Amino acid sequence: MIGRLQGALAGKRPPQVLVDVQGVGYEVEVPMSTYCALPALGEPVCLLTHFVVREDAQILFGFLASDEREAFRLLIKISGVGPRTALALLSGLSVGDLSEAVARQDASRLVKVPGIGKKTAERLLLELKGKLGEALPQASQTDGQNALSDIADALLALGYSDKEAQSALKGLPAGLSVTEGIRHALKALNR
């Protein structure tokens, strides 16, 4: 019903934002990836939305990227996965990471997200196989991406969150070995 909102960002309180569209304020639930990429208050913003109507509530979920909204829609179709769980998954993992976990059938990446247990992770992998994994490009197809994946896994093993690991990966120069990449990422995280 409501597919997109465009207006001024009037308020931010994780995981909810308020978008002023010509004098009407819409409360929108967003994943942390979208929340962190939002502009300053008062600045224009455009969110792709998914409208959920329940017996006791009407909730708008917003996304800056269309692939996040599509992943959200795939997730909520899975039995036992509601909008809040889907939002938590997209807050804890990027769509690319989720796609890679599905392609590799790696439940360990999913259980790191709060609220996702082993059985839910296995159900997600089973239900998303052939849907999410093939709808998006696989990050593991190139050597450079394999190195980035190995660096991210090392940072996660050292206790950094997925968000911290991904932000550290963004600043890495191309062509680094895994060891050099870990060294550079650790320096970036310790600044």
Secondary structure, 3 states (H helix, E strand, C coil): CCCEEEEEEEEEECCEEEEEECCEEEEEECCHHHHHHCCCCCCEEEEEEEEEECCCCEEEEEECCHHHHHHHHHHHCCCCCCHHHHHHHHHHCCHHHHHHHHHHCCHHHHCCCCCCCHHHHHHHHHHHCCCHHHHCCCHHHCHHHHHHHHHHHHHHHCCCCHHHHHHHHHCCCCCCCHHHHHHHHHHHHCC
